[in-house]
Amino acid sequence: MTSNGPVAALAEQSRRERRCIIPPDESMRRVLCRRVDRGSFVRPWRGLYAEAEHWRSLDPNEQSLHVIRALSAAHPDWTFAGPSAALVHGLDCPYALSGDIYRLVPRHARDTHPRRNRLVAVTPGAGTRTERVDGIMVTSAETTVYDCAARFRPSHALAFADSALRLGRSTISSLTEHGMGRRRDGSWARAMQLLALANGASENGGESRCRGMLHECGADVPQLQVEVPCLTDRRRVHRTDMMWVREDGSHVACEFDGTRKYVDPAMIGTRDIRQVVTEERDRQQCLQQQGIDVFRLFHDQLDRPGTVRRLLSVNRVPTNDIIRRQLGAWS
């Protein structure tokens, strides 16, 4: 905690407004720099400060939002784009993409160094739209999703599109219509390929990333959140994250990150770990008795496409020849 005085007042204001501290003058900047040297404060961005303890309590996305809110206050004319705009819209954003700050700049203003000290310059494409969200100028949800789809591979970009649909920030028709107006973009084909996969039934960013990686590895488009009746209790249903029908009529399902249900209090509820393990074992046996093979993908495997491809092969997951031919776009 900070001591009483001007520094404490600035820190309290920044916590209340959920942004980094902007020193009001050179004298206060020097005071904060000394606090940084002593370790009680951090400087996450040039000219911006935060209490070290408070900063460490934030996840990477919220840290970036603290920086964005402060930069917006210091530069009201800035318009944020890409993953930065996605964070302001409340969309799912992989931690790997939220560290840089993306800013929209006119084409004539962009220099030969589009990336400087984690600040990435984004030039507007045809039909780029902007709006103000929570007092911050950002590209619209449709522009933001399209730009991310064009810039990043599916395993990182699909979460933006899925969450835009799930949270009601946009619709598939609006996303598609906006994308069709960007035909002259060099990355238009792969962006539209990504938008065609968007599905608001994906429950979280992890599932979206998993589906994106499966897409990169050539898997056919799965059905999401398929409900299967429980054989032992007709009042219950089992929902699978992703499911495919093989050519022989059998079914195969993929479950993402099965460890979370054992450690997340929100998912465990009042049950102990033994009960959760037993219920999950019974659930998988019930699915198998109904002809549904189940395999799991874990978060750390999403960085190993070779492992994912082997799992697809071993479990005979249907592939899509069109997707396979387009894989070069994601290499």
C-alpha positions as CSV (number, residue, x, y, z in Angstrom):
1,M,0.0,0.0,0.0
2,T,1.1,3.6,-0.7
3,S,1.5,6.2,2.1
4,N,-1.0,9.0,2.4
5,G,-0.4,12.0,0.2
6,P,-0.4,12.9,-3.5
7,V,0.9,9.5,-4.6
8,A,-1.7,7.7,-2.6
9,A,-4.4,9.9,-4.2
10,L,-3.2,9.1,-7.7
11,A,-3.0,5.4,-7.0
12,E,-6.6,5.4,-5.6
13,Q,-7.9,7.3,-8.6
14,S,-6.1,4.9,-11.0
15,R,-7.6,1.9,-9.2
16,R,-11.1,3.4,-9.3
17,E,-10.8,4.2,-13.0
18,R,-9.0,0.9,-13.8
19,R,-6.1,2.5,-15.6
20,C,-2.4,3.2,-15.1
21,I,-1.3,6.3,-13.3
22,I,-0.5,9.4,-15.5
23,P,1.9,11.7,-13.5
24,P,0.5,15.3,-13.7
25,D,3.9,16.9,-13.8
26,E,7.7,16.3,-13.9
27,S,8.0,16.4,-10.2
28,M,5.5,13.6,-9.7
29,R,7.1,11.6,-12.5
30,R,10.4,11.7,-10.6
31,V,8.7,10.6,-7.4
32,L,7.1,7.7,-9.2
33,C,10.4,6.8,-10.8
34,R,11.9,6.5,-7.3
35,R,9.1,4.3,-6.2
36,V,9.8,2.1,-9.2
37,D,13.4,1.8,-8.2
38,R,12.4,0.7,-4.7
39,G,10.0,-1.9,-6.2
40,S,6.7,-0.6,-4.8
41,F,5.6,0.7,-8.2
42,V,6.0,-0.6,-11.8
43,R,6.3,1.3,-15.1
44,P,4.3,-0.9,-17.6
45,W,4.5,1.7,-20.4
46,R,6.6,4.7,-21.1
47,G,5.2,7.5,-18.9
48,L,2.6,5.3,-17.1
49,Y,2.8,3.8,-13.6
50,A,1.0,1.4,-11.3
51,E,1.3,0.0,-7.8
52,A,3.3,-3.2,-8.0
53,E,1.0,-5.2,-5.8
54,H,-2.1,-4.1,-7.7
55,W,-0.4,-4.7,-11.1
56,R,0.5,-8.2,-10.1
57,S,-3.1,-9.0,-9.2
58,L,-4.3,-8.3,-12.8
59,D,-4.3,-10.9,-15.6
60,P,-2.4,-9.9,-18.8
61,N,-5.6,-8.7,-20.6
62,E,-6.6,-6.5,-17.7
63,Q,-3.1,-5.1,-17.5
64,S,-3.3,-4.2,-21.2
65,L,-6.7,-2.6,-20.6
66,H,-5.2,-0.5,-17.8
67,V,-2.6,0.8,-20.3
68,I,-5.2,1.4,-23.0
69,R,-7.4,3.4,-20.7
70,A,-4.5,5.6,-19.6
71,L,-3.3,6.1,-23.2
72,S,-6.8,7.0,-24.3
73,A,-6.9,9.6,-21.5
74,A,-3.5,11.0,-22.5
75,H,-4.2,10.9,-26.2
76,P,-8.0,11.3,-26.8
77,D,-7.4,11.4,-30.6
78,W,-6.0,7.8,-30.7
79,T,-8.2,5.0,-32.1
80,F,-7.3,1.5,-30.9
81,A,-7.6,-1.5,-33.2
82,G,-6.9,-5.2,-33.4
83,P,-6.6,-7.1,-30.1
84,S,-6.5,-3.8,-28.2
85,A,-9.9,-2.8,-29.6
86,A,-11.1,-6.4,-28.9
87,L,-10.2,-6.0,-25.2
88,V,-12.2,-2.7,-25.0
89,H,-15.2,-4.5,-26.7
90,G,-14.9,-7.3,-24.1
91,L,-14.1,-10.0,-26.6
92,D,-12.0,-13.0,-25.8
93,C,-8.3,-12.3,-26.5
94,P,-5.4,-14.8,-26.1
95,Y,-2.9,-13.5,-23.7
96,A,-0.2,-14.0,-26.3
97,L,-1.8,-11.2,-28.4
98,S,-2.7,-8.6,-25.7
99,G,0.8,-7.4,-24.8
100,D,1.2,-5.1,-27.8
101,I,-1.0,-2.0,-28.2
102,Y,-2.6,-1.6,-31.6
103,R,-3.4,1.9,-32.8
104,L,-5.2,2.9,-36.0
105,V,-3.1,5.4,-38.1
106,P,-3.8,7.0,-41.5
107,R,-2.0,5.4,-44.4
108,H,0.1,8.5,-45.1
109,A,1.2,8.7,-41.4
110,R,2.5,5.2,-41.3
111,D,6.3,5.1,-41.4
112,T,8.7,2.2,-42.2
113,H,8.5,0.9,-38.6
114,P,4.9,-0.2,-38.0
115,R,6.0,-1.7,-34.6
116,R,7.8,0.5,-32.1
117,N,8.2,-0.5,-28.4
118,R,5.0,-2.7,-28.3
119,L,3.0,0.0,-30.2
120,V,1.7,-1.5,-33.5
121,A,0.4,0.8,-36.2
122,V,-2.6,-0.5,-38.1
123,T,-3.7,1.2,-41.3
124,P,-7.5,1.3,-42.1
125,G,-8.8,-0.9,-44.8
126,A,-11.8,-0.1,-47.0
127,G,-14.9,0.1,-44.9
128,T,-13.1,0.4,-41.6
129,R,-15.6,1.7,-39.0
130,T,-14.9,3.3,-35.6
131,E,-16.9,4.0,-32.5
132,R,-16.6,5.0,-28.9
133,V,-16.8,2.3,-26.3
134,D,-16.6,3.2,-22.6
135,G,-15.2,6.5,-23.6
136,I,-12.4,5.0,-25.8
137,M,-12.2,5.3,-29.6
138,V,-11.9,1.9,-31.2
139,T,-12.6,0.1,-34.4
140,S,-16.1,-1.4,-34.5
141,A,-16.7,-5.0,-33.5
142,E,-17.0,-6.1,-37.1
143,T,-13.8,-4.2,-38.2
144,T,-11.9,-5.5,-35.1
145,V,-12.9,-9.2,-35.8
146,Y,-12.1,-8.9,-39.5
147,D,-8.7,-7.3,-38.8
148,C,-7.8,-10.0,-36.3
149,A,-8.9,-12.7,-38.7
150,A,-6.8,-11.3,-41.4
151,R,-3.7,-10.8,-39.2
152,F,-3.6,-13.9,-37.0
153,R,-3.8,-17.7,-37.5
154,P,-7.1,-19.4,-36.6
155,S,-5.8,-20.8,-33.3
156,H,-5.5,-17.2,-32.1
157,A,-8.1,-15.4,-34.1
158,L,-11.2,-17.6,-33.8
159,A,-11.8,-16.4,-30.2
160,F,-12.4,-12.9,-31.4
161,A,-15.2,-13.9,-33.8
162,D,-16.8,-16.5,-31.5
163,S,-17.0,-14.2,-28.6
164,A,-18.4,-11.4,-30.7
165,L,-21.3,-13.7,-31.6
166,R,-21.7,-15.2,-28.1
167,L,-21.7,-11.8,-26.4
168,G,-24.1,-10.2,-28.9
169,R,-21.5,-7.7,-30.1
170,S,-22.2,-8.7,-33.7
171,T,-24.0,-11.2,-35.9
172,I,-22.7,-13.6,-38.4
173,S,-24.5,-11.7,-41.2
174,S,-22.9,-8.4,-40.0
175,L,-19.4,-10.0,-39.8
176,T,-19.8,-11.5,-43.3
177,E,-21.2,-8.3,-44.8
178,H,-18.3,-6.3,-43.5
179,G,-15.8,-8.9,-44.7
180,M,-17.3,-8.9,-48.2
181,G,-16.6,-5.2,-48.4
182,R,-12.9,-5.8,-47.8
183,R,-12.3,-8.0,-51.0
184,R,-9.3,-5.9,-52.1
185,D,-7.3,-6.8,-48.9
186,G,-4.4,-9.1,-49.4
187,S,-5.5,-11.4,-46.6
188,W,-9.2,-11.4,-47.5
189,A,-9.5,-15.1,-48.4
190,R,-8.1,-16.4,-45.2
191,A,-10.0,-13.8,-43.1
192,M,-13.3,-15.0,-44.7
193,Q,-12.2,-18.6,-44.2
194,L,-11.9,-17.8,-40.5
195,L,-15.2,-15.9,-40.3
196,A,-17.0,-18.9,-41.8
197,L,-15.9,-20.9,-38.8
198,A,-17.3,-18.4,-36.2
199,N,-19.8,-19.9,-33.9
200,G,-21.3,-18.3,-30.8
201,A,-21.9,-21.7,-29.2
202,S,-18.2,-21.9,-28.3
203,E,-18.3,-21.4,-24.6
204,N,-14.9,-19.7,-24.0
205,G,-11.7,-18.6,-25.5
206,G,-10.0,-21.9,-24.8
207,E,-12.5,-23.8,-26.8
208,S,-12.2,-21.3,-29.6
209,R,-8.4,-21.7,-29.7
210,C,-8.8,-25.5,-29.7
211,R,-11.2,-25.3,-32.7
212,G,-8.8,-23.0,-34.5
213,M,-5.9,-25.4,-34.0
214,L,-8.0,-28.3,-35.2
215,H,-8.9,-26.2,-38.3
216,E,-5.2,-25.5,-38.9
217,C,-4.5,-29.2,-38.7
218,G,-7.2,-30.1,-41.4
219,A,-10.1,-31.3,-39.2
220,D,-13.5,-30.9,-40.6
221,V,-15.9,-28.4,-39.0
222,P,-17.4,-30.0,-35.9
223,Q,-20.8,-29.8,-34.3
224,L,-20.6,-27.8,-31.0
225,Q,-22.2,-28.5,-27.6
226,V,-24.1,-31.6,-28.8
227,E,-26.4,-33.0,-26.1
228,V,-26.4,-36.7,-25.6
229,P,-28.9,-38.3,-23.2
230,C,-27.6,-40.0,-20.1
231,L,-28.3,-43.8,-20.0
232,T,-28.5,-44.0,-16.2
233,D,-30.5,-40.8,-15.5
234,R,-33.0,-39.7,-18.2
235,R,-33.2,-36.3,-16.5
236,R,-29.6,-35.6,-17.4
237,V,-27.8,-34.9,-20.7
238,H,-24.1,-35.0,-21.5
239,R,-22.8,-32.1,-23.6
240,T,-19.7,-32.6,-25.8
241,D,-17.5,-29.6,-26.7
242,M,-17.0,-30.8,-30.3
243,M,-18.3,-33.8,-32.2
244,W,-17.8,-35.3,-35.7
245,V,-19.6,-38.1,-37.6
246,R,-17.2,-40.5,-39.3
247,E,-17.8,-42.0,-42.8
248,D,-18.9,-45.3,-41.1
249,G,-21.5,-43.5,-39.1
250,S,-19.7,-43.6,-35.8
251,H,-19.1,-40.5,-33.7
252,V,-16.0,-39.0,-32.2
253,A,-15.9,-36.1,-29.7
254,C,-13.1,-33.8,-28.5
255,E,-13.1,-32.4,-25.0
256,F,-10.9,-29.4,-24.4
257,D,-8.7,-29.0,-21.2
258,G,-10.2,-31.7,-19.1
259,T,-8.1,-30.7,-16.0
260,R,-10.1,-27.5,-15.5
261,K,-13.2,-29.3,-14.2
262,Y,-11.0,-30.7,-11.4
263,V,-9.5,-27.5,-10.1
264,D,-11.9,-24.6,-11.0
265,P,-14.2,-23.9,-8.0
266,A,-16.8,-22.5,-10.3
267,M,-17.1,-25.9,-12.0
268,I,-16.6,-28.1,-9.0
269,G,-19.1,-26.4,-6.8
270,T,-19.7,-28.2,-3.5
271,R,-18.3,-31.5,-4.8
272,D,-15.0,-32.9,-3.7
273,I,-12.3,-34.0,-6.2
274,R,-13.2,-37.7,-5.9
275,Q,-16.8,-37.1,-6.8
276,V,-15.8,-35.0,-9.8
277,V,-13.4,-37.7,-11.1
278,T,-16.0,-40.4,-10.6
279,E,-18.7,-38.4,-12.4
280,E,-16.3,-37.6,-15.3
281,R,-15.4,-41.3,-15.7
282,D,-19.0,-42.3,-15.7
283,R,-19.8,-39.6,-18.2
284,Q,-17.1,-40.8,-20.6
285,Q,-18.2,-44.5,-20.2
286,C,-21.8,-43.4,-20.9
287,L,-20.8,-41.7,-24.2
288,Q,-18.7,-44.7,-25.2
289,Q,-21.6,-47.0,-24.6
290,Q,-23.6,-44.9,-27.1
291,G,-20.9,-45.3,-29.8
292,I,-19.1,-42.0,-29.2
293,D,-15.3,-42.1,-28.9
294,V,-13.8,-39.3,-26.8
295,F,-10.4,-37.8,-26.9
296,R,-9.0,-34.8,-25.0
297,L,-6.9,-31.8,-26.0
298,F,-5.0,-29.9,-23.3
299,H,-3.9,-26.3,-23.4
300,D,-0.2,-27.0,-23.7
301,Q,-0.8,-29.2,-26.8
302,L,-2.2,-26.3,-28.8
303,D,1.4,-25.1,-29.3
304,R,2.3,-28.5,-30.8
305,P,0.5,-29.0,-34.1
306,G,2.3,-32.3,-34.8
307,T,0.7,-33.7,-31.6
308,V,-2.7,-32.5,-32.6
309,R,-2.4,-34.0,-36.1
310,R,-1.4,-37.4,-34.5
311,L,-4.5,-37.3,-32.3
312,L,-6.7,-36.5,-35.2
313,S,-5.2,-39.5,-37.1
314,V,-5.4,-41.9,-34.2
315,N,-9.0,-41.0,-33.4
316,R,-10.0,-41.0,-37.1
317,V,-11.4,-37.5,-37.0
318,P,-12.9,-36.5,-40.4
319,T,-10.7,-34.1,-42.3
320,N,-11.7,-31.5,-44.9
321,D,-9.8,-31.6,-48.2
322,I,-10.5,-27.9,-48.9
323,I,-9.1,-27.0,-45.5
324,R,-6.1,-29.2,-46.0
325,R,-5.3,-27.6,-49.4
326,Q,-5.5,-24.1,-47.7
327,L,-3.1,-25.0,-44.8
328,G,-0.2,-23.3,-46.6
329,A,-1.9,-20.0,-45.7
330,W,-1.3,-20.7,-42.0
331,S,2.3,-21.9,-42.2
